[in-house]
Amino acid sequence: METKLDYIYPFYLFDEDGYPTDEALKYIRNWGSEKIDGELVYGKFFNTTDYTQLLNYIKELWYYDYGYKEEDGMLELHTIGWSGNESIIGELENTIFWMLKFRAYSTGGHYYFRLNKDSEMDWNVVKVKSKY
């Protein structure tokens, strides 16, 4: 697999309205892949198994501190309805991190990840069926 994507760390993380800049969002693609001119290309961190740098970066961009919760090998991201956080999720969905660590989604912008496979904790996701 040839690594071709190498988005530089953005000079500005946020625009004048407090939203992540396009460059800030594109930086997340270094952990993912995308099609360019019909060819699938991979980010420079695609093969990494240490997501510390990515998580620190996401935490820096995340609006509403209480919407980012990392504990006991688990990660919760709650968008709180803010479109800037939804944009971050949109980029994150295309990363190897998402493919390997994503565990559950709950309506309302709640995303759950298992960071440590040895963690004794896990998410209990229950499917609720309407009687109507």
Secondary structure, DSSP 8 states (H G I E B T S, - for coil): --EEE-----S-SB-TTS-B-HHHHHHGGGGBEEEETTEEEEETTTT----HHHHHHHHHH-SSGGGEEEETTEEEEE-TT-HHHHHHHHHHTTBHHHHHHEEEEETTTEEEEE--TT-S------------
